[in-house]
């Protein structure tokens, strides 16, 4: 038995904003897409078809606006921002004291001279105060 428009409406209206934003519109059948788009519009959320996230401009700086301990939470936030046409990037941060070691582990091709220069240019936590 195929799902009806009413079934789709009940399903999508029962989702939280975050859960609704996690739905992959491209994976929905046509009838569900219509209801999904209506629900997104009703809640004031952008749909995937309305926006495409702009690229970062040359020289444009990134600003850290929130931090997550969970990769899943960070990915949900990134998806929500991108659907609102806000470019969003996920970064891995470590305490300053571990920067050189972390870079060496994640990118073993970085020459020791670059790692030393990075370690010297990175302020210590006391210098950040």
TAJODA-V503345 format. One record per pair of residues at least 4 apart in sequence whose C-alpha atoms are under 8 Angstrom apart, sorted by the first residue. I is the first residue (numbers start at 1). J is the second residue. D is the distance in whole Angstrom. If there is no record, write none. Layout:
I&J&D, I&J&D
//
This chain:
3&7&6, 3&8&7, 4&8&6, 4&31&8, 5&9&6, 5&31&7, 5&32&7, 5&35&7, 6&10&6, 7&11&6, 8&12&6, 8&32&6, 8&35&6, 8&36&8, 9&13&6, 9&35&6, 9&36&8, 9&39&8, 10&14&6, 11&15&7, 12&20&7, 12&35&8, 12&36&7, 12&39&7, 13&39&7, 15&19&6, 15&20&6, 16&20&6, 17&21&6, 17&43&8, 18&22&6, 18&76&7, 18&80&7, 19&23&7, 20&40&8, 21&76&8, 21&79&7, 21&80&6, 21&83&8, 22&76&7, 22&79&7, 22&80&8, 24&28&7, 25&33&6, 25&36&8, 25&48&7, 28&32&6, 28&33&6, 29&33&6, 30&34&7, 31&35&7, 32&36&6, 33&37&6, 34&38&6, 35&39&6, 36&40&6, 37&41&6, 37&47&6, 38&42&6, 39&43&6, 40&44&6, 40&45&5, 40&46&6, 40&47&6, 41&45&6, 41&46&7, 41&47&8, 45&83&8, 45&84&7, 46&50&7, 46&51&7, 46&83&6, 46&84&5, 47&51&7, 47&83&6, 47&84&8, 48&52&7, 48&83&6, 51&83&7, 51&84&7, 51&85&6, 52&82&8, 52&83&7, 52&85&6, 53&82&6, 53&83&7, 53&84&8, 53&85&5, 53&86&6, 53&87&6, 54&85&7, 54&86&7, 54&87&6, 55&87&7, 56&60&7, 56&87&7, 67&74&8, 68&73&6, 68&74&6, 69&73&8, 70&74&6, 71&75&6, 72&76&6, 73&77&6, 74&78&6, 74&90&7, 75&79&6, 75&90&8, 76&80&6, 77&81&6, 78&82&6, 78&88&5, 78&89&7, 78&90&7, 79&83&6, 80&84&6, 81&85&6, 81&86&5, 81&87&7, 81&88&6, 82&86&5, 82&87&6, 82&88&6, 94&98&6, 94&99&6, 94&102&8, 95&99&7, 96&122&7, 96&123&7, 96&124&6, 96&125&7, 97&124&7, 98&102&6, 99&103&6, 99&119&7, 100&104&6, 100&115&6, 100&116&7, 100&118&7, 100&119&6, 101&105&6, 102&106&6, 103&107&6, 103&108&7, 103&110&8, 103&115&8, 104&108&5, 104&109&8, 104&110&7, 104&115&8, 110&114&7, 110&115&7, 111&115&7, 112&116&6, 113&117&6, 114&118&6, 115&119&6, 116&120&6, 117&121&6, 118&122&6, 123&127&6, 123&128&6, 124&128&7, 125&129&7
//
